[in-house]
Amino acid sequence: MSAVLTAGGGLSAGDRSILTAINTGASSLSFVGSTFIVLCYCLFKELRKFSFKLVFYLALSDMLCSFFLIVGDPSKGFICDAQGYTTHFFCVASFLWTTTIAFTLHRTVVKHKTDVEDLEAMFHLYVWGTSLVVTVIRSFGNNHSHLGPWCWTQTGLKGKAVHFLTFYAPLWGAILYNGFTYFQVIRMLRNARRMAVGMSDRVDQFDNRAELKVLNRWGYYPLILIGSWAFGTINRIHDFIEPGHKIFWLSALDVGTAALMGLFNSIAYGFNSSVRKAIYERLELFLPERIYRWLPSNLRPKNHHLIMHQQQQQRSEMVSLKTEEQQ
């Protein structure tokens, strides 16, 4: 990720070693989380809907970005340059995919349009095309250098300005767009809910709690990008003001939170009720009933008791048939 690539300048060898460990550990967690979502999409056919397909592309971008961050201490030359290009490209693609998810939700809920699946090709052109353009632009005038485990560091004022314009400008544009979009979606759904409550004498309290939980979850989505890149943005601004003075704790927060973006995205966007349901249904097929019975009730699907009852009936029928055959 771009912020991680520039955090090591002006720090001691010991500080850079600590930053390397933070980057590797956090990137590994993101890689595992995003890979889990990619595997769920590939293995479970019921998840291959358009809405989750966008989450799959988001997780794929996070997975590849995390992978290239974990490469660690690449040699100078082509491998070093390739790491810088790929991390920048896939990290930009990641936060751009979040804007397509917000756009899809807004177009479906607020504008009541049903043509979002027809826009998939435009989404790919927008995400991959924009990521490629900003990555190529960032290469102009930059001196590719090697610093610890990271490549493509910017030491000159021109390189830092290009870095800011090709990464942080579109990043905060995406944050503002996502925040405004989810605000409109949540406001409209809450207004619709108030109207439904006013027109109905009886309200299902369980549905209300479920709806509020979903609305609160959507409200957290823009905060993921803010939490992942707030310290990186502050670190870049500080680097502009005092280029020769690095703050270690700020660099550590910059590296750690940026590298964890893939994990945050996989939890918030990917590990939803549909994914949990698909996993639990597979667990029922392979886990023994005694083990499954000890799982917490909130980890079991709603039809667990019905399935267990059906299985007991089937076993009873098999026992009765065997008894009749023996007689």
WOVENUR-V613783 format. One record per residue. N is the residue number from 0. RES is the residue in three letters. PSI is psi as a letter, one per 30 degrees, with the letter a starting at -180 (999 if undefined). OMEGA is omega as a letter, one per 40 degrees, with the letter a starting at -180 (* if undefined). D_CENTER is the distance of its C-alpha to the mean C-alpha in Angstrom with 1 decimal. Layout:
# WOVENUR-V613783
[[N/RES/PSI/OMEGA/D_CENTER] [N/RES/PSI/OMEGA/D_CENTER]]
This chain:
# WOVENUR-V613783
[[0/MET/k/a/13.8] [1/SER/e/a/16.6] [2/ALA/e/a/17.2] [3/VAL/e/a/17.5] [4/LEU/f/a/20.0] [5/THR/g/a/22.5] [6/ALA/f/a/22.5] [7/GLY/f/a/25.3] [8/GLY/k/i/28.3] [9/GLY/g/i/31.2] [10/LEU/l/i/30.2] [11/SER/l/i/32.3] [12/ALA/e/i/31.8] [13/GLY/e/i/31.1] [14/ASP/e/i/28.4] [15/ARG/e/i/26.8] [16/SER/e/i/26.9] [17/ILE/e/i/25.1] [18/LEU/e/i/22.4] [19/THR/e/i/22.2] [20/ALA/e/i/21.8] [21/ILE/e/a/19.0] [22/ASN/e/a/17.1] [23/THR/e/a/17.7] [24/GLY/e/a/16.9] [25/ALA/e/i/13.6] [26/SER/e/i/12.5] [27/SER/e/i/13.8] [28/LEU/e/i/11.8] [29/SER/e/i/8.5] [30/PHE/e/i/10.4] [31/VAL/e/a/11.5] [32/GLY/e/a/8.5] [33/SER/e/i/6.9] [34/THR/e/i/10.6] [35/PHE/e/i/11.2] [36/ILE/e/i/9.2] [37/VAL/e/i/11.0] [38/LEU/e/i/14.2] [39/CYS/e/i/14.0] [40/TYR/e/a/14.0] [41/CYS/e/a/16.8] [42/LEU/e/a/18.8] [43/PHE/j/a/18.8] [44/LYS/e/a/20.6] [45/GLU/f/i/20.2] [46/LEU/f/a/16.4] [47/ARG/h/i/17.2] [48/LYS/l/a/17.4] [49/PHE/e/a/16.5] [50/SER/e/i/14.0] [51/PHE/f/i/12.0] [52/LYS/e/i/12.9] [53/LEU/e/i/10.7] [54/VAL/e/i/7.7] [55/PHE/e/i/9.3] [56/TYR/e/i/9.7] [57/LEU/e/i/6.2] [58/ALA/e/i/5.7] [59/LEU/e/i/9.2] [60/SER/e/i/8.9] [61/ASP/e/a/6.7] [62/MET/e/a/9.3] [63/LEU/e/i/12.1] [64/CYS/e/i/11.5] [65/SER/e/a/11.4] [66/PHE/e/a/14.4] [67/PHE/f/i/16.4] [68/LEU/f/a/15.9] [69/ILE/f/a/17.3] [70/VAL/e/i/20.2] [71/GLY/k/i/22.2] [72/ASP/h/i/25.5] [73/PRO/l/i/25.9] [74/SER/l/i/29.5] [75/LYS/l/i/30.7] [76/GLY/b/a/30.9] [77/PHE/e/a/28.9] [78/ILE/e/i/26.4] [79/CYS/e/i/25.7] [80/ASP/e/a/25.4] [81/ALA/e/i/23.1] [82/GLN/e/i/20.6] [83/GLY/e/i/20.7] [84/TYR/e/a/20.3] [85/THR/e/i/17.5] [86/THR/e/i/15.3] [87/HIS/e/a/16.0] [88/PHE/e/a/15.6] [89/PHE/f/i/12.2] [90/CYS/e/i/10.7] [91/VAL/e/i/12.4] [92/ALA/e/a/11.3] [93/SER/e/a/7.6] [94/PHE/f/i/8.6] [95/LEU/e/i/11.2] [96/TRP/e/i/9.3] [97/THR/e/i/8.2] [98/THR/e/i/12.0] [99/THR/e/i/12.9] [100/ILE/e/i/11.3] [101/ALA/e/i/13.1] [102/PHE/e/i/16.1] [103/THR/e/i/16.3] [104/LEU/e/i/16.3] [105/HIS/e/a/18.9] [106/ARG/e/a/21.0] [107/THR/e/a/21.2] [108/VAL/e/a/21.9] [109/VAL/e/a/23.7] [110/LYS/f/i/25.4] [111/HIS/h/i/25.9] [112/LYS/k/a/25.3] [113/THR/g/a/24.8] [114/ASP/g/a/24.5] [115/VAL/e/a/20.8] [116/GLU/f/i/20.8] [117/ASP/f/a/23.5] [118/LEU/g/a/21.2] [119/GLU/e/i/18.9] [120/ALA/e/i/21.0] [121/MET/e/i/20.8] [122/PHE/e/a/17.1] [123/HIS/e/i/17.2] [124/LEU/e/a/20.1] [125/TYR/e/a/18.4] [126/VAL/e/a/15.1] [127/TRP/e/i/16.8] [128/GLY/e/i/20.0] [129/THR/e/i/18.9] [130/SER/e/i/16.9] [131/LEU/e/a/20.1] [132/VAL/e/a/22.4] [133/VAL/e/i/20.9] [134/THR/e/i/20.7] [135/VAL/e/i/24.4] [136/ILE/e/a/25.5] [137/ARG/f/a/24.2] [138/SER/f/a/26.4] [139/PHE/k/i/29.5] [140/GLY/g/a/31.6] [141/ASN/k/i/29.3] [142/ASN/j/a/30.9] [143/HIS/k/a/28.7] [144/SER/l/a/29.3] [145/HIS/k/i/28.4] [146/LEU/j/a/27.6] [147/GLY/b/a/26.9] [148/PRO/g/a/23.7] [149/TRP/l/i/22.4] [150/CYS/l/i/23.8] [151/TRP/h/i/24.3] [152/THR/k/i/25.3] [153/GLN/k/i/27.0] [154/THR/f/a/30.3] [155/GLY/l/a/32.1] [156/LEU/e/i/31.8] [157/LYS/e/i/31.2] [158/GLY/e/i/28.3] [159/LYS/e/i/26.6] [160/ALA/e/i/27.2] [161/VAL/e/i/25.8] [162/HIS/e/a/22.7] [163/PHE/e/a/22.3] [164/LEU/e/a/23.1] [165/THR/f/i/20.8] [166/PHE/e/a/17.7] [167/TYR/e/i/18.0] [168/ALA/e/i/19.8] [169/PRO/e/i/17.3] [170/LEU/e/a/14.5] [171/TRP/f/i/16.5] [172/GLY/e/i/17.6] [173/ALA/e/i/14.2] [174/ILE/e/i/13.9] [175/LEU/e/i/17.4] [176/TYR/e/i/16.9] [177/ASN/e/i/13.9] [178/GLY/e/i/16.0] [179/PHE/e/a/19.1] [180/THR/e/i/17.8] [181/TYR/e/i/16.4] [182/PHE/e/i/19.6] [183/GLN/e/a/21.7] [184/VAL/e/a/20.0] [185/ILE/e/i/20.4] [186/ARG/e/a/23.9] [187/MET/e/a/25.1] [188/LEU/e/i/24.0] [189/ARG/e/i/25.7] [190/ASN/e/i/28.7] [191/ALA/e/i/28.9] [192/ARG/e/i/28.7] [193/ARG/e/i/31.5] [194/MET/e/i/33.6] [195/ALA/e/i/33.1] [196/VAL/e/a/34.1] [197/GLY/e/a/37.1] [198/MET/f/a/38.3] [199/SER/k/i/38.0] [200/ASP/f/a/40.2] [201/ARG/k/a/38.0] [202/VAL/k/i/34.3] [203/ASP/j/a/32.2] [204/GLN/e/i/30.9] [205/PHE/e/i/28.3] [206/ASP/e/i/26.9] [207/ASN/e/i/26.9] [208/ARG/e/i/24.9] [209/ALA/e/i/22.3] [210/GLU/e/i/22.1] [211/LEU/e/i/21.8] [212/LYS/e/i/19.0] [213/VAL/e/a/17.0] [214/LEU/e/i/18.0] [215/ASN/e/i/17.1] [216/ARG/e/i/13.6] [217/TRP/e/a/13.3] [218/GLY/f/a/14.9] [219/TYR/f/a/12.3] [220/TYR/e/i/9.5] [221/PRO/f/a/11.3] [222/LEU/f/i/11.9] [223/ILE/e/i/8.4] [224/LEU/e/i/9.4] [225/ILE/e/i/12.9] [226/GLY/e/a/12.5] [227/SER/e/a/10.8] [228/TRP/g/i/13.5] [229/ALA/e/a/16.5] [230/PHE/e/i/18.2] [231/GLY/e/i/17.7] [232/THR/e/i/19.3] [233/ILE/e/i/22.1] [234/ASN/e/i/22.7] [235/ARG/e/i/23.1] [236/ILE/e/i/25.5] [237/HIS/e/a/27.4] [238/ASP/e/i/27.7] [239/PHE/e/a/29.3] [240/ILE/e/a/31.7] [241/GLU/i/a/32.6] [242/PRO/f/a/31.7] [243/GLY/g/a/33.8] [244/HIS/j/i/32.5] [245/LYS/k/i/29.2] [246/ILE/j/a/28.0] [247/PHE/e/a/26.7] [248/TRP/e/i/24.9] [249/LEU/e/i/23.1] [250/SER/e/i/22.2] [251/ALA/e/i/21.0] [252/LEU/e/i/18.7] [253/ASP/e/a/17.6] [254/VAL/e/a/16.8] [255/GLY/e/a/15.3] [256/THR/e/i/12.8] [257/ALA/e/a/11.8] [258/ALA/f/i/11.3] [259/LEU/f/a/9.2] [260/MET/e/i/6.4] [261/GLY/e/i/4.7] [262/LEU/e/i/6.1] [263/PHE/e/a/5.4] [264/ASN/e/a/1.9] [265/SER/e/i/4.1] [266/ILE/e/a/6.8] [267/ALA/e/a/6.7] [268/TYR/e/a/5.9] [269/GLY/e/a/7.1] [270/PHE/i/a/9.7] [271/ASN/a/a/11.9] [272/SER/e/i/15.7] [273/SER/e/i/16.0] [274/VAL/e/i/14.3] [275/ARG/e/i/16.3] [276/LYS/e/a/19.4] [277/ALA/e/a/19.2] [278/ILE/e/a/18.9] [279/TYR/e/i/21.7] [280/GLU/e/i/23.9] [281/ARG/e/i/23.8] [282/LEU/e/i/24.6] [283/GLU/f/a/27.6] [284/LEU/f/a/28.9] [285/PHE/f/a/28.8] [286/LEU/k/i/29.2] [287/PRO/l/a/32.7] [288/GLU/e/a/33.5] [289/ARG/e/i/34.7] [290/ILE/e/a/31.4] [291/TYR/e/a/29.4] [292/ARG/f/a/31.8] [293/TRP/f/i/30.9] [294/LEU/k/i/27.2] [295/PRO/k/a/26.4] [296/SER/f/a/27.1] [297/ASN/f/i/23.7] [298/LEU/g/a/22.3] [299/ARG/k/i/24.7] [300/PRO/l/a/24.5] [301/LYS/f/a/26.9] [302/ASN/g/a/29.3] [303/HIS/e/a/29.7] [304/HIS/e/i/33.2] [305/LEU/e/i/34.3] [306/ILE/e/i/33.1] [307/MET/e/i/34.9] [308/HIS/e/i/38.0] [309/GLN/e/i/38.0] [310/GLN/e/i/37.8] [311/GLN/e/i/40.6] [312/GLN/e/i/42.7] [313/GLN/e/i/42.2] [314/ARG/e/i/43.3] [315/SER/e/i/46.3] [316/GLU/e/i/47.3] [317/MET/e/i/47.1] [318/VAL/e/i/49.3] [319/SER/e/i/51.8] [320/LEU/e/i/52.1] [321/LYS/e/i/52.8] [322/THR/e/i/55.4] [323/GLU/e/i/57.1] [324/GLU/e/i/57.2] [325/GLN/e/i/58.8] [326/GLN/999/*/61.4]]
